[in-house]
Amino acid sequence: QVQLVESGGGLVQAGGSLRLSCAASGRTFSGYSMGWFRQAPGKEREFVATISWSTGRTYYAGSVKGRFTISRDKAKNTQTLQMNSLKPEDTAVYYCAVSTGWGVSEDKYDYWGQGTQVTVSS
């Protein structure tokens, strides 16, 4: 079992920055990946970014490349999404998720946090 807790959401003006964190249970995530999804009201949940726990390999959605950076601290079992140059369209509930493999689809992820709200004003 893996439990995930997100933090760091809030309200920010367009062009500003926020840092989201995800704390995970467990002693090792070798072979796993940890990612972020987001969902705006009335819209489908979409992939944001993911990172391989062992290698640090990353992959980003085109809409966030160059603005968001995903990283992890293996010793602390935490993962961080640094969000810069935020836009109103980034407004959503952001969810941390863990996959036993690698992918960009919701069904590739087995464990989910409860989400944290990010609101970007214009």
N, CA, C and O of each residue as an XYZ file, in Angstrom:
488
protein
N       0.823     -1.189      0.000
C       0.000      0.000      0.000
C       0.870      1.256      0.000
O       1.887      1.327      0.689
N       0.450      2.232     -0.780
C       1.116      3.522     -0.849
C       0.088      4.599     -0.551
O      -1.011      4.599     -1.106
N       0.454      5.503      0.322
C      -0.399      6.645      0.623
C       0.307      7.927      0.203
O       1.507      8.088      0.424
N      -0.447      8.834     -0.402
C       0.107     10.060     -0.944
C      -0.635     11.259     -0.380
O      -1.862     11.250     -0.275
N       0.119     12.291     -0.016
C      -0.457     13.517      0.513
C       0.160     14.704     -0.200
O       1.370     14.915     -0.131
N      -0.674     15.487     -0.891
C      -0.210     16.670     -1.597
C      -0.284     17.894     -0.696
O      -1.085     17.954      0.237
N       0.566     18.864     -0.996
C       0.524     20.137     -0.302
C       1.100     21.214     -1.211
O       1.777     20.910     -2.193
N       0.831     22.468     -0.883
C       1.417     23.584     -1.596
C       0.499     24.329     -2.536
O       0.906     25.322     -3.138
N      -0.733     23.871     -2.675
C      -1.664     24.569     -3.541
C      -2.059     25.910     -2.964
O      -1.825     26.192     -1.789
N      -2.663     26.735     -3.807
C      -3.099     28.041     -3.361
C      -3.500     28.929     -4.510
O      -3.714     28.472     -5.633
N      -3.599     30.214     -4.208
C      -3.985     31.226     -5.182
C      -2.769     32.046     -5.571
O      -2.021     32.510     -4.711
N      -2.575     32.220     -6.869
C      -1.435     32.981     -7.357
C      -1.847     33.769     -8.593
O      -2.741     33.361     -9.335
N      -1.190     34.892     -8.804
C      -1.455     35.712     -9.974
C      -0.758     35.133    -11.196
O       0.298     34.511    -11.079
N      -1.346     35.336    -12.359
C      -0.719     34.883    -13.597
C       0.716     35.383    -13.682
O       1.007     36.542    -13.386
N       1.604     34.490    -14.091
C       3.015     34.802    -14.154
C       3.777     34.428    -12.904
O       5.008     34.441    -12.898
N       3.066     34.096    -11.851
C       3.688     33.729    -10.599
C       4.061     32.262    -10.534
O       3.979     31.537    -11.525
N       4.473     31.837     -9.345
C       4.963     30.477     -9.149
C       4.343     29.832     -7.924
O       3.947     30.509     -6.975
N       4.267     28.517     -7.964
C       3.865     27.705     -6.830
C       4.692     26.431     -6.845
O       5.153     25.983     -7.895
N       4.870     25.859     -5.671
C       5.561     24.592     -5.558
C       4.655     23.596     -4.850
O       4.254     23.809     -3.706
N       4.339     22.513     -5.537
C       3.541     21.444     -4.971
C       4.447     20.317     -4.505
O       5.444     19.997     -5.153
N       4.095     19.727     -3.387
C       4.852     18.606     -2.868
C       3.937     17.420     -2.656
O       2.739     17.576     -2.416
N       4.509     16.242     -2.746
C       3.782     15.005     -2.517
C       4.618     14.104     -1.629
O       5.721     13.700     -1.999
N       4.091     13.793     -0.464
C       4.754     12.894      0.469
C       4.161     11.503      0.323
O       2.942     11.334      0.345
N       5.021     10.515      0.175
C       4.587      9.149     -0.072
C       5.060      8.210      1.026
O       6.130      8.393      1.605
N       4.253      7.215      1.297
C       4.641      6.165      2.228
C       5.526      5.151      1.515
O       5.641      5.165      0.290
N       6.152      4.267      2.299
C       6.983      3.234      1.715
C       8.463      3.538      1.830
O       8.863      4.695      1.959
N       9.265      2.503      1.781
C      10.709      2.636      1.917
C      11.445      2.648      0.592
O      12.570      3.141      0.507
N      10.815      2.109     -0.443
C      11.450      2.077     -1.749
C      10.408      2.152     -2.855
O       9.310      1.606     -2.740
N      10.777      2.837     -3.919
C       9.920      2.940     -5.097
C      10.681      2.544     -6.352
O      10.384      3.023     -7.446
N      11.649      1.680     -6.189
C      12.440      1.220     -7.313
C      11.544      0.626     -8.392
O      10.697     -0.226     -8.125
N      11.754      1.100     -9.620
C      10.959      0.629    -10.734
C       9.628      1.341    -10.895
O       8.903      1.097    -11.860
N       9.306      2.214     -9.961
C       8.054      2.959     -9.998
C       8.270      4.335    -10.624
O       9.400      4.777    -10.829
N       7.168      4.988    -10.917
C       7.202      6.381    -11.321
C       6.150      7.146    -10.538
O       5.141      6.584    -10.114
N       6.395      8.423    -10.354
C       5.470      9.275     -9.639
C       5.150     10.478    -10.502
O       6.046     11.133    -11.035
N       3.869     10.763    -10.634
C       3.472     11.826    -11.531
C       2.411     12.736    -10.969
O       1.936     12.571     -9.845
N       2.056     13.707    -11.793
C       1.009     14.667    -11.463
C      -0.030     14.706    -12.571
O       0.300     14.693    -13.757
N      -1.274     14.753    -12.165
C      -2.396     14.992    -13.046
C      -3.155     16.199    -12.529
O      -2.993     16.594    -11.374
N      -3.984     16.785    -13.380
C      -4.801     17.895    -12.931
C      -6.176     17.822    -13.579
O      -6.346     17.260    -14.660
N      -7.147     18.403    -12.892
C      -8.505     18.391    -13.399
C      -9.189     19.709    -13.075
O      -9.316     20.089    -11.911
N      -9.623     20.392    -14.109
C     -10.376     21.624    -13.960
C     -11.861     21.301    -13.927
O     -12.269     20.257    -14.436
N     -12.686     22.174    -13.338
C     -14.125     21.917    -13.273
C     -14.725     21.676    -14.655
O     -14.509     22.455    -15.583
N     -15.474     20.594    -14.777
C     -16.135     20.277    -16.025
C     -15.238     19.724    -17.106
O     -15.692     19.509    -18.230
N     -13.974     19.489    -16.796
C     -13.038     18.978    -17.788
C     -12.465     17.633    -17.364
O     -12.555     17.237    -16.202
N     -11.880     16.946    -18.325
C     -11.269     15.660    -18.059
C      -9.960     15.832    -17.301
O      -9.281     16.852    -17.423
N      -9.626     14.828    -16.528
C      -8.340     14.828    -15.853
C      -7.239     14.643    -16.886
O      -7.342     13.784    -17.761
N      -6.192     15.444    -16.787
C      -5.125     15.387    -17.771
C      -3.758     15.196    -17.127
O      -3.511     15.621    -15.998
N      -2.896     14.555    -17.867
C      -1.527     14.321    -17.440
C      -0.740     15.621    -17.422
O      -0.920     16.479    -18.285
N       0.135     15.760    -16.429
C       0.987     16.940    -16.312
C       2.460     16.576    -16.449
O       3.150     17.102    -17.322
N       2.944     15.683    -15.597
C       4.361     15.328    -15.594
C       4.561     14.041    -14.824
O       3.719     13.660    -14.011
N       5.677     13.368    -15.077
C       6.014     12.174    -14.325
C       7.524     12.035    -14.232
O       8.262     12.617    -15.027
N       7.973     11.263    -13.260
C       9.396     11.050    -13.049
C       9.643      9.613    -12.606
O       8.902      9.072    -11.786
N      10.684      9.005    -13.152
C      11.103      7.686    -12.716
C      11.795      7.797    -11.367
O      12.702      8.612    -11.196
N      11.375      6.987    -10.416
C      11.952      7.083     -9.091
C      13.420      6.709     -9.062
O      14.197      7.323     -8.331
N      13.810      5.724     -9.835
C      15.181      5.226     -9.801
C      16.138      6.039    -10.663
O      17.259      6.318    -10.236
N      15.724      6.424    -11.862
C      16.634      7.074    -12.802
C      16.485      8.588    -12.867
O      17.407      9.282    -13.296
N      15.343      9.104    -12.450
C      15.094     10.523    -12.569
C      14.615     10.960    -13.941
O      14.454     12.155    -14.187
N      14.389     10.026    -14.824
C      13.856     10.350    -16.141
C      12.529     11.057    -15.985
O      11.700     10.657    -15.167
N      12.321     12.106    -16.765
C      11.105     12.897    -16.673
C      10.391     12.976    -18.008
O      10.988     12.780    -19.067
N       9.115     13.263    -17.936
C       8.315     13.491    -19.125
C       7.234     14.489    -18.776
O       6.611     14.394    -17.718
N       7.005     15.455    -19.668
C       6.055     16.524    -19.419
C       5.017     16.630    -20.517
O       5.286     16.338    -21.682
N       3.836     17.049    -20.126
C       2.841     17.419    -21.113
C       3.329     18.659    -21.863
O       4.002     19.516    -21.290
N       2.984     18.744    -23.136
C       3.431     19.873    -23.940
C       2.999     21.218    -23.389
O       3.694     22.216    -23.575
N       1.867     21.256    -22.718
C       1.333     22.505    -22.204
C       2.138     23.078    -21.043
O       1.992     24.254    -20.711
N       2.986     22.260    -20.423
C       3.741     22.722    -19.258
C       5.247     22.686    -19.461
O       5.986     23.142    -18.589
N       5.720     22.165    -20.569
C       7.157     22.100    -20.825
C       7.777     23.493    -20.766
O       7.240     24.456    -21.313
N       8.908     23.572    -20.096
C       9.598     24.840    -19.949
C       9.096     25.690    -18.813
O       9.737     26.678    -18.454
N       7.956     25.331    -18.230
C       7.401     26.085    -17.113
C       7.391     25.293    -15.816
O       7.624     25.846    -14.741
N       7.122     24.002    -15.918
C       7.042     23.142    -14.738
C       8.268     22.243    -14.676
O       8.810     21.841    -15.706
N       8.698     21.932    -13.462
C       9.808     21.016    -13.244
C       9.434     20.019    -12.163
O       9.030     20.404    -11.066
N       9.568     18.735    -12.476
C       9.286     17.698    -11.501
C      10.601     17.142    -10.980
O      11.555     16.967    -11.739
N      10.647     16.866     -9.689
C      11.838     16.318     -9.070
C      11.436     15.413     -7.914
O      10.275     15.391     -7.507
N      12.403     14.667     -7.389
C      12.096     13.804     -6.262
C      13.272     13.727     -5.301
O      14.426     13.919     -5.686
N      12.957     13.444     -4.053
C      13.939     13.218     -3.006
C      13.723     11.797     -2.524
O      12.792     11.527     -1.764
N      14.577     10.893     -2.961
C      14.375      9.482     -2.651
C      14.511      9.180     -1.161
O      13.823      8.305     -0.636
N      15.392      9.899     -0.487
C      15.602      9.664      0.934
C      14.370     10.014      1.751
O      14.100      9.387      2.775
N      13.623     11.012      1.302
C      12.447     11.482      2.031
C      11.136     10.963      1.464
O      10.067     11.247      2.005
N      11.211     10.207      0.382
C      10.003      9.721     -0.285
C       9.056     10.869     -0.627
O       7.845     10.781     -0.422
N       9.627     11.932     -1.146
C       8.828     13.080     -1.538
C       9.101     13.450     -2.989
O      10.160     13.146     -3.538
N       8.144     14.095     -3.581
C       8.240     14.534     -4.957
C       7.685     15.950     -5.039
O       6.731     16.295     -4.341
N       8.288     16.767     -5.897
C       7.935     18.171     -5.980
C       7.659     18.579     -7.423
O       8.353     18.159     -8.349
N       6.645     19.394     -7.590
C       6.355     20.007     -8.880
C       6.504     21.511     -8.727
O       5.674     22.163     -8.095
N       7.558     22.056     -9.305
C       7.771     23.491     -9.308
C       7.080     24.078    -10.525
O       7.388     23.707    -11.658
N       6.155     24.986    -10.298
C       5.361     25.564    -11.371
C       5.684     27.045    -11.492
O       5.437     27.821    -10.568
N       6.231     27.428    -12.623
C       6.574     28.814    -12.898
C       5.752     29.337    -14.068
O       5.146     28.570    -14.815
N       5.744     30.644    -14.210
C       5.022     31.296    -15.309
C       3.602     30.776    -15.426
O       3.142     30.423    -16.512
N       2.926     30.734    -14.311
C       1.587     30.152    -14.279
C       0.589     30.968    -15.090
O       0.657     32.195    -15.161
N      -0.328     30.245    -15.691
C      -1.370     30.830    -16.521
C      -2.739     30.493    -15.945
O      -2.872     29.501    -15.229
N      -3.760     31.294    -16.241
C      -5.102     30.972    -15.749
C      -5.558     29.571    -16.135
O      -6.287     28.932    -15.377
N      -5.149     29.089    -17.285
C      -5.535     27.757    -17.718
C      -4.870     26.638    -16.925
O      -5.210     25.467    -17.096
N      -3.923     26.993    -16.057
C      -3.338     26.012    -15.150
C      -4.217     25.759    -13.932
O      -3.944     24.851    -13.147
N      -5.261     26.550    -13.770
C      -6.161     26.394    -12.638
C      -6.815     25.018    -12.665
O      -7.437     24.635    -13.656
N      -6.668     24.280    -11.571
C      -7.196     22.929    -11.492
C      -6.896     22.356    -10.114
O      -6.154     22.941     -9.325
N      -7.488     21.207     -9.846
C      -7.064     20.403     -8.716
C      -5.930     19.517     -9.208
O      -6.066     18.824    -10.217
N      -4.829     19.541     -8.502
C      -3.656     18.770     -8.890
C      -3.542     17.535     -8.009
O      -3.637     17.612     -6.784
N      -3.335     16.391     -8.663
C      -3.262     15.116     -7.976
C      -1.892     14.476     -8.163
O      -1.377     14.400     -9.278
N      -1.321     14.026     -7.081
C      -0.115     13.217     -7.117
C      -0.513     11.759     -7.295
O      -1.508     11.313     -6.724
N       0.251     11.017     -8.077
C      -0.070      9.620     -8.333
C       1.199      8.801     -8.518
O       2.225      9.315     -8.963
N       1.115      7.524     -8.171
C       2.233      6.592     -8.303
C       1.851      5.464     -9.242
O       0.763      4.896     -9.147
N       2.761      5.152    -10.146
C       2.593      4.045    -11.068
C       3.628      2.974    -10.782
O       4.761      3.281    -10.411
N       3.244      1.727    -10.951
C       4.211      0.639    -10.834
C       5.023      0.488    -12.110
O       5.921     -0.350    -12.188
N       4.706      1.300    -13.109
C       5.431      1.310    -14.371
C       5.714      2.718    -14.829
O       6.298      3.515    -14.095
N       5.302      3.024    -16.035
C       5.574      4.315    -16.655
C       4.474      4.601    -17.658
O       4.119      3.743    -18.467
N       3.932      5.817    -17.601
C       2.904      6.153    -18.564
C       2.301      7.514    -18.321
O       2.650      8.205    -17.364
N       1.385      7.895    -19.205
C       0.716      9.187    -19.122
C      -0.790      9.043    -18.979
O      -1.505     10.044    -18.933
N      -1.279      7.819    -18.910
C      -2.707      7.571    -18.776
C      -3.075      7.323    -17.326
O      -2.293      6.768    -16.554
N      -4.283      7.747    -16.968
C      -4.755      7.563    -15.601
C      -4.695      6.106    -15.167
O      -4.347      5.812    -14.023
N      -5.032      5.196    -16.068
C      -5.093      3.792    -15.697
C      -3.726      3.164    -15.484
O      -3.643      2.001    -15.090
N      -2.657      3.903    -15.735
C      -1.305      3.421    -15.450
C      -0.905      3.675    -14.004
O       0.118      3.176    -13.535
N      -1.716      4.450    -13.307
C      -1.372      4.855    -11.952
C      -2.263      4.161    -10.936
O      -3.487      4.151    -11.066
N      -1.638      3.587     -9.935
C      -2.319      2.725     -8.987
C      -2.693      3.414     -7.683
O      -3.630      2.992     -7.005
N      -1.982      4.452     -7.332
C      -2.202      5.149     -6.071
C      -2.344      6.634     -6.322
O      -1.627      7.212     -7.140
N      -3.282      7.250     -5.607
C      -3.607      8.654     -5.817
C      -3.738      9.406     -4.506
O      -4.223      8.875     -3.507
N      -3.293     10.661     -4.534
C      -3.555     11.546     -3.428
C      -4.941     12.151     -3.549
O      -5.656     11.892     -4.516
N      -5.319     12.955     -2.569
C      -6.653     13.547     -2.555
C      -6.749     14.843     -3.343
O      -7.851     15.336     -3.585
N      -5.632     15.395     -3.741
C      -5.624     16.580     -4.572
C      -5.412     17.866     -3.792
O      -5.728     17.953     -2.605
N      -4.872     18.857     -4.476
C      -4.694     20.180     -3.905
C      -5.070     21.224     -4.959
O      -4.703     21.102     -6.127
N      -5.802     22.244     -4.532
C      -6.322     23.242     -5.466
C      -5.261     24.270     -5.826
O      -4.583     24.820     -4.958
N      -5.132     24.517     -7.118
C      -4.291     25.593     -7.635
C      -5.176     26.536     -8.425
O      -5.852     26.118     -9.365
N      -5.175     27.799     -8.049
C      -5.978     28.799     -8.739
C      -5.068     29.928     -9.212
O      -4.338     30.526     -8.421
N      -5.120     30.210    -10.501
C      -4.300     31.255    -11.100
C      -5.221     32.351    -11.605
O      -6.051     32.113    -12.483
N      -5.080     33.532    -11.062
C      -5.920     34.648    -11.450
C      -5.299     35.413    -12.601
O      -4.080     35.419    -12.773
N      -6.147     36.059    -13.388
C      -5.678     36.845    -14.519
C      -5.465     38.302    -14.151
O      -5.068     39.101    -14.999
